[in-house]
Amino acid sequence: MLWTPKIRLVTVLCSIVFVIGTALQNYVVIDLGLIEASMRLKGADTDGAPGYLSALRLVGNVFIVGNALGLLVWFRWRWLFWPVLAFNVGQAFGVFVVPFEVHRAAIGEHGWPGVLPSLVTDGGAVILSIVLIVAYVRSRRLTRTGDPVPL
C-alpha cells in the first residue's frame, strides 16, 4: 500500500502517542508494588511478582519499539504497512490480555490516571488498526495498480 498523506500523518501522530503512553505504562504506572497488589486482588501468591513484572516490561518494550516503527511511516516505505498494522493489532489485544486486576490495582494506586496510558494506547490501537485496514481495502478495491486513494 502506498501511504497517502492523511494516513501517513495519522499513523505517525498515533505512533508518537502510543510510544509515550506505552513507556508511561511500562515504567511509571507499573511497578513491583502494583503487580503485587494486582496478584493479591486475584488471590494469587505474590512470590512470582518480580518475574511477572520482568515479563510485562519485556512485552512493553517490544511494543515501544513496534510503535516507534510507526514513526518511520513518514518516509513512505511501503514495507512498513504490515509490521505497523501487526503491532497495532497486537496492542489492541492488550485490553483482553492484561488481567483486569492490574487495572484495578492501577486505579487503587494512581487513580484514573493510572489506567489512562493503557486506555489510550490499546483503544487508540484498535482505531488505528481499523483505519489502516479500511485504507488498505479501499486502495486495493478502487484501483488496479494499488495507487493511493484519497480518504
PAZAPA-4460 file (N, C-alpha, C; in steps of 0.05 Angstrom, whole numbers, plus 32768, in hexadecimal, padded with zeros to 4 digits):
% residues 151
    n_x    n_y    n_z   ca_x   ca_y   ca_z    c_x    c_y    c_z   seq   type   mol
   8011   7FE8   8000   8000   8000   8000   8012   8019   8000     1      M     A
   800B   802C   7FF0   8018   8046   7FF1   800C   8056   8007     2      L     A
   801C   8065   8015   8013   8075   802C   8008   808F   8021     3      W     A
   7FEE   8094   8025   7FE3   80AE   801E   7FED   80C2   8033     4      T     A
   7FED   80DC   802D   7FF6   80F0   8041   7FE5   80EF   805B     5      P     A
   7FCB   80EC   8058   7FBA   80EB   8070   7FBF   80D2   8082     6      K     A
   7FC1   80BB   8075   7FC6   80A2   8084   7FE1   80A3   8090     7      I     A
   7FF4   80AE   8081   8010   80B0   808B   8010   80C2   80A4     8      R     A
   8003   80D9   80A3   8003   80EB   80BA   7FF5   80DF   80D2     9      L     A
   7FDE   80D3   80CD   7FCF   80C6   80E4   7FE0   80B0   80F0    10      V     A
   7FED   80A0   80E0   7FFD   808A   80EA   8015   8094   80FB    11      T     A
   8022   80A9   80F1   8039   80B4   80FF   8031   80C1   8119    12      V     A
   801B   80D0   8119   8012   80DD   8132   8009   80C8   8146    13      L     A
   7FFA   80B4   813D   7FF2   809F   814F   800A   8090   815A    14      C     A
   801E   808B   814A   8036   807D   8153   8045   808D   8168    15      S     A
   8045   80A7   8166   8052   80B8   817A   8043   80B5   8195    16      I     A
   8028   80B7   8193   8018   80B4   81AC   801B   8098   81B8    17      V     A
   801C   8083   81A7   801E   8068   81B0   8039   8062   81BD    18      F     A
   804F   806D   81B2   8069   806A   81BE   806A   8076   81D9    19      V     A
   8060   808F   81DC   8060   809D   81F5   804E   808E   8209    20      I     A
   8036   8086   8201   8023   8079   8212   802D   805E   821C    21      G     A
   8039   804E   820A   8044   8034   8211   805B   8037   8224    22      T     A
   806C   804B   821F   8083   8050   8231   8079   8058   824D    23      A     A
   8065   8069   824E   805A   8071   8268   804E   8059   8276    24      L     A
   803F   8049   8268   8033   8031   8274   8048   801E   827E    25      Q     A
   805D   801B   826E   8072   8007   8273   8084   800F   828B    26      N     A
   808A   8029   828D   809E   8031   82A1   8094   8044   82B6    27      Y     A
   807D   8050   82B3   8073   8062   82C8   805C   8055   82D7    28      V     A
   8049   804A   82C9   8031   803F   82D6   8037   8023   82E2    29      V     A
   8043   8012   82D2   8048   7FF6   82DB   8062   7FF5   82EB    30      I     A
   805F   7FEC   8304   8077   7FE7   8314   8071   7FCE   8325    31      D     A
   8085   7FC6   8334   8082   7FAC   8343   806B   7FAD   8357    32      L     A
   8067   7FC4   8364   8051   7FC7   8377   8036   7FC4   8369    33      G     A
   8033   7FCF   8352   801A   7FCC   8343   8015   7FB0   833A    34      L     A
   802A   7FA2   8331   8027   7F86   8329   801F   7F75   8341    35      I     A
   802C   7F79   8358   8025   7F6A   8370   8008   7F70   8378    36      E     A
   8000   7F89   8377   7FE4   7F90   837D   7FD0   7F82   836A    37      A     A
   7FD7   7F81   8351   7FC5   7F74   833D   7FC4   7F56   8342    38      S     A
   7FDB   7F4A   834A   7FDB   7F2D   8350   7FCA   7F28   8369    39      M     A
   7FCC   7F39   837D   7FBB   7F35   8395   7F9E   7F38   838E    40      R     A
   7F97   7F4B   837D   7F7B   7F4E   8374   7F71   7F34   8366    41      L     A
   7F82   7F27   8358   7F7B   7F0F   8349   7F7B   7EF7   835C    42      K     A
   7F87   7EFA   8373   7F89   7EE3   8386   7FA1   7ED1   8380    43      G     A
   7FB5   7EDC   8372   7FCD   7ECC   836A   7FE4   7ED2   837E    44      A     A
   7FF7   7EC0   837E   800F   7EC3   838F   8020   7ED9   8382    45      D     A
   802B   7EEB   8393   803B   7F01   8389   8058   7EFB   8385    46      T     A
   8060   7EE2   838A   807C   7EDB   8386   8086   7EDE   8369    47      D     A
   8074   7EDA   8356   807B   7EDC   833A   807A   7EF8   832F    48      G     A
   8074   7F0C   8340   8071   7F27   8336   8089   7F33   8327    49      A     A
   80A2   7F2F   8331   80B9   7F3A   8323   80BB   7F2E   8306    50      P     A
   80B7   7F14   8304   80B8   7F08   82E9   80A2   7F11   82D7    51      G     A
   808A   7F15   82E2   8073   7F1F   82D2   8079   7F3C   82C9    52      Y     A
   8084   7F4C   82DB   808B   7F67   82D4   80A0   7F68   82BE    53      L     A
   80B4   7F57   82C0   80C8   7F56   82AA   80BC   7F4E   8290    54      S     A
   80AA   7F3A   8290   809D   7F32   8277   808C   7F48   826C    55      A     A
   807D   7F55   827D   806B   7F6B   8275   807B   7F82   8268    56      L     A
   8092   7F88   8275   80A3   7F9E   826A   80B0   7F96   8250    57      R     A
   80B7   7F7C   824D   80C2   7F73   8234   80AE   7F77   821D    58      L     A
   8095   7F6E   8222   8080   7F72   820E   807B   7F8F   8209    59      V     A
   807C   7FA0   821D   8078   7FBD   821A   808F   7FC8   8208    60      G     A
   80A7   7FBF   820D   80BE   7FC9   81FD   80BB   7FC1   81E0    61      N     A
   80B1   7FA9   81DB   80AC   7FA1   81BF   8098   7FB3   81B2    62      V     A
   8083   7FBA   81C0   806F   7FCC   81B5   8079   7FE9   81B2    63      F     A
   808B   7FF1   81C3   8097   800C   81C0   80A7   800D   81A5    64      I     A
   80B6   7FF8   81A0   80C6   7FF6   8187   80B3   7FF4   816F    65      V     A
   809E   7FE3   8172   808B   7FE0   815C   807C   7FFA   8156    66      G     A
   8074   8009   816B   8067   8023   8166   807A   8037   815B    67      N     A
   8094   8036   8163   80A8   8048   8157   80AC   8042   8139    68      A     A
   80A7   8029   8131   80A9   8022   8115   8094   8032   8105    69      L     A
   807E   8038   8111   8069   8048   8104   8073   8065   80FE    70      G     A
   8087   806E   810C   8092   8089   8106   809F   808A   80EA    71      L     A
   80AA   8073   80E2   80B8   8071   80C8   80A5   8072   80B1    72      L     A
   808B   8070   80B6   8077   8073   80A0   807A   808E   8093    73      V     A
   8084   80A1   80A1   8088   80BC   8095   8098   80BB   807B    74      W     A
   80AA   80A7   807A   80BB   80A4   8062   80AE   8095   804B    75      F     A
   8094   808D   804F   8084   8080   803A   808F   8065   8031    76      R     A
   809C   8056   8042   80A6   803C   803A   808E   8028   803A    77      W     A
   8089   801C   8023   8072   800B   8020   8073   7FF2   8033    78      R     A
   808B   7FE7   8037   808E   7FCF   8046   8085   7FD3   8063    79      W     A
   8082   7FEB   806D   807B   7FF0   8089   805D   7FEB   808F    80      L     A
   804D   7FE9   807A   8030   7FE7   807F   802A   7FCE   8091    81      F     A
   8033   7FB7   8089   802C   7F9E   8097   8038   7F9D   80B3    82      W     A
   8051   7FA4   80B8   805B   7FA4   80D3   804C   7FB8   80E5    83      P     A
   8047   7FD0   80DA   8039   7FE4   80EA   801C   7FDB   80F1    84      V     A
   800F   7FCF   80DD   7FF4   7FC4   80E2   7FF6   7FAE   80F7    85      L     A
   8009   7F9C   80F4   800B   7F85   8107   8010   7F8F   8124    86      A     A
   8022   7FA2   8128   8027   7FAC   8143   800E   7FBA   814E    87      F     A
   7FFF   7FC8   813E   7FE7   7FD6   8148   7FD1   7FC2   814E    88      N     A
   7FCE   7FAD   813E   7FBA   7F99   8144   7FC2   7F8B   815E    89      V     A
   7FDC   7F85   8161   7FE6   7F78   817A   7FE1   7F8A   8192    90      G     A
   7FE6   7FA4   818F   7FE2   7FB6   81A6   7FC4   7FB8   81AC    91      Q     A
   7FB3   7FB7   8198   7F96   7FB8   819C   7F8D   7FA1   81AE    92      A     A
   7F9A   7F8A   81AC   7F93   7F73   81BD   7F9B   7F77   81DA    93      F     A
   7FA9   7F8C   81E0   7FB1   7F91   81FC   7F99   7F94   820E    94      G     A
   7F83   7F9D   8204   7F6B   7FA0   8213   7F62   7F85   821E    95      V     A
   7F66   7F70   820E   7F5D   7F55   8216   7F73   7F45   8224    96      F     A
   7F8C   7F4B   821F   7FA2   7F3B   8229   7FAA   7F43   8245    97      V     A
   7FAB   7F5D   824A   7FB3   7F66   8265   7F9D   7F60   8278    98      V     A
   7FA3   7F52   828E   7F8E   7F4B   82A2   7F81   7F64   82AD    99      P     A
   7F67   7F62   82B1   7F57   7F79   82BC   7F62   7F82   82D7   100      F     A
   7F6D   7F6F   82E6   7F78   7F76   8301   7F8F   7F8A   82FF   101      E     A
   7F9E   7F89   82E9   7FB3   7F9D   82E5   7FA7   7FB9   82E3   102      V     A
   7F92   7FBB   82D4   7F85   7FD5   82D1   7F78   7FDE   82EB   103      H     A
   7F6C   7FCC   82FA   7F61   7FD3   8314   7F76   7FDC   8327   104      R     A
   7F8D   7FCF   8327   7FA4   7FD7   8338   7FAF   7FF2   8330   105      A     A
   7FB0   7FF7   8316   7FB9   8011   830C   7FA7   8028   8314   106      A     A
   7F8D   8022   8313   7F7A   8037   831D   7F7D   803B   833A   107      I     A
   7F81   8025   8349   7F85   8028   8366   7F9E   8037   836E   108      G     A
   7FB3   8034   835E   7FCC   8041   8365   7FCF   805D   8359   109      E     A
   7FC5   8061   8341   7FC9   807A   8333   7FAF   8089   832D   110      H     A
   7F98   807D   8332   7F7F   8089   832A   7F7B   8084   830C   111      G     A
   7F67   8092   8300   7F62   808D   82E3   7F7A   8093   82D1   112      W     A
   7F8B   80A6   82D8   7FA3   80A9   82C7   7FB4   8090   82C5   113      P     A
   7FB1   807D   82D7   7FC0   8064   82D6   7FB8   8052   82BF   114      G     A
   7FA0   8054   82B5   7F97   8044   829F   7F96   8053   8285   115      V     A
   7F9A   806E   8286   7F98   807E   826E   7FAC   8076   8258   116      L     A
   7FC6   8072   825F   7FD8   806A   8249   7FD0   8050   823B   117      P     A
   7FC6   803D   824A   7FBD   8024   823F   7FA4   8027   822D   118      S     A
   7F91   8037   8237   7F79   803C   8228   7F7F   804B   820E   119      L     A
   7F91   805E   820F   7F97   806E   81F7   7FA6   805D   81E3   120      V     A
   7FBA   804D   81EC   7FCA   803D   81D9   7FBA   8026   81CE   121      T     A
   7FAD   8017   81DF   7F9E   8000   81D6   7F85   8008   81C5   122      D     A
   7F76   801B   81D0   7F5F   8025   81C1   7F66   8033   81A7   123      G     A
   7F7C   8043   81A8   7F85   8050   8190   7F8F   803C   817B   124      G     A
   7F9C   8027   8185   7FA5   8012   8172   7F8E   8005   8164   125      A     A
   7F78   8001   8172   7F60   7FF6   8165   7F57   8008   814E   126      V     A
   7F55   8022   8154   7F4C   8035   8140   7F60   8037   8128   127      I     A
   7F7A   8039   812E   7F8E   803B   8119   7F8E   8022   8108   128      L     A
   7F8B   800B   8114   7F8A   7FF2   8105   7F73   7FF2   80F1   129      S     A
   7F5C   7FFB   80FB   7F44   7FFC   80E9   7F49   800F   80D2   130      I     A
   7F54   8027   80D8   7F5A   803B   80C4   7F6D   802F   80AF   131      V     A
   7F83   8022   80B8   7F96   8016   80A5   7F8A   8001   8094   132      L     A
   7F79   7FF0   80A0   7F6D   7FDA   8090   7F5A   7FE6   807B   133      I     A
   7F4A   7FF9   8084   7F37   8006   8071   7F47   8014   805A   134      V     A
   7F5C   8022   8061   7F6C   802F   804C   7F78   801A   8039   135      A     A
   7F81   8004   8043   7F8D   7FEF   8032   7F77   7FE3   8020   136      Y     A
   7F60   7FDD   802B   7F4B   7FD1   801B   7F42   7FE4   8005   137      V     A
   7F3F   7FFD   800C   7F36   8012   7FF9   7F4B   8015   7FE3   138      R     A
   7F64   8015   7FEA   7F79   8018   7FD6   7F7B   8001   7FC3   139      S     A
   7F75   7FE9   7FCC   7F75   7FD1   7FBB   7F5C   7FCE   7FAB   140      R     A
   7F45   7FD6   7FB6   7F2C   7FD2   7FA9   7F27   7FE7   7F93   141      R     A
   7F2F   8000   7F98   7F28   8016   7F86   7F3D   801B   7F71   142      L     A
   7F55   8010   7F74   7F6A   8014   7F60   7F76   7FF9   7F59   143      T     A
   7F7D   7FF6   7F40   7F89   7FDD   7F37   7FA7   7FDD   7F3D   144      R     A
   7FB3   7FF4   7F3D   7FD0   7FF6   7F40   7FD8   7FF9   7F5D   145      T     A
   7FC5   7FFD   7F6F   7FCC   8000   7F8B   7FD4   801C   7F92   146      G     A
   7FCE   802F   7F80   7FD4   804B   7F86   7FC3   8054   7F9E   147      D     A
   7FCD   8068   7FAD   7FBE   8071   7FC4   7FA3   807D   7FBC   148      P     A
   7F8F   8079   7FCD   7F75   8083   7FC9   7F71   8099   7FDD   149      V     A
   7F69   80B1   7FD5   7F65   80C7   7FE9   7F4F   80BF   7FFC   150      P     A
   7F54   80C3   8016   7F40   80BD   802A   7F33   80D6   8035   151      L     A
***
